[in-house]
Amino acid sequence: MASSYDAPFEIHVHGDVPLRADVAFDQIQEALKPLWKYVGARTLAEGAHSHYEDEPGIRFDSEEHMLRLCWTVQGDEDFRQSLDEMCMSLNELSQAGAGIEVTFYDVEFDEEEADPETESRDDFLMLFVGPNPGAIMQVQRDLLVQDVIHVMERHFDAAELSGLVGEIDNLFRSRYDALVNSLEIGKPPRGAGGTGGHGGGRKPRHLH
């Protein structure tokens, strides 16, 4: 891991993951080990604090059986490997599909002083976890419908968009049928954040 003094990114991880009722804290600590180990912590409790005090960090809501993430770390591109490992582990503990937003904020880029030809290395990932491919596809479908309607409602009434939502459902149904027929589970796809709710220029730090 890059030291906090030369880390080129502030990386914000944000999302709520529903967990099975039988999941214990030790299992959560193990599933999130790639995150707290990345910051050099020895336990989840030690590594759960965000780089920013105004963020709640990593929390387990035992009443709701919900893992709540609002956590920023200073790091490099190698953090992506930690995210992949975390998602694989959370799939085993999740009760339903969930999306996790990850924003890489380029701390070395100064919008005012940078050459007009230079672009920041900001990046946005949408990761998905779930107990099975169907649950993952359901949350992907819901997010896509939300984004498409957000864009299209500028031009059409909501009542006019039911056919469009139906077509989105058909696309996901076809993908799911193909998945079942081929018995290929694979890794959930990751978006680059180009859809309506997530694009639109450079975001201020950890705005969500």
Buried (B, 14 or more C-beta within 10 A) or exposed (E): BBEEEEBBBBBBBBBBBBBEEEBEEEBBBBBBBBBBBBBEBEEBEEBBBBBBEEBEBBBBEEEEBBBBBBBBBBBBEEBBEBBBBBBEBBBEBBBBBBBBBBBBBBBEBEEEEEEEEEEBBBBBBBBBBBBEBEBBBBBBBBBBBEBBBEEBEEEEEEEEBEEBBEEBEEEBEEBBEEBEEEEEEEEBEBBEBEBBBBEEEEBEEBEE
